[in-house]
Each structure stands twice: as structure tokens, then as C-alpha cells.
Amino acid sequence: MKSIITLPTTSRVLAFDGEPSDVELDAVELEMPLILAEVDLLDAEIMTLDRPATELDERRIRRARNRVLVERRDLTNRAGLAQAGGVA
């Protein structure tokens, strides 16, 4: 059975060039501190997968979780200020 795909004859869609737009790059740059904090947390958790967690591992995981929470809070605050027009 053949599938039939209909394409609009007057498409105004721009061709996708495979690169992220400036807006997407700005969003990633804004979220980069949170992404890095989440990577650190994941690294700390991965280190304890094949062995029991030591006191040092527990502290490392706790610090990484706290850093993720701080970065999430900061990102939320920055997004809230941007939506409010930067008025404090």
C-alpha cells in the first residue's frame, strides 16, 4: 500500500538548513549553567552505580543537587524578569 503525501503548492516554509537559529542558540546559552550543573549531578550519581556510596560521594551528590536547584531558581528568575520587561 502506498502512502500519499500532499504538499501545499504555495508553501512559505523556509528550507531547513540543519543549523540552529539565533533564538535557539540564545536559549541554549541562557540554559547552559543549568545544563552543566545537571551534568555534574549525573557524573556524581554515575560514580556510585557500581559501588556503595561513601560519605564523600554523598556530599558530592548533595552539593550537585543543590547546585542544580540554585541554577533552576536563577534561570526561572531570569526568565521571569525577561517576561516582565526587566522591571524589578
Secondary structure, DSSP 4 states (H G I P E B T S, - for coil): --------SS--PPPP-SS--HHHHHHHHHHHHHHHHHHHHHHHHHTTSSS---HHHHHHHHHHHHHHHHHHHHHHHHHHHHHTTS--
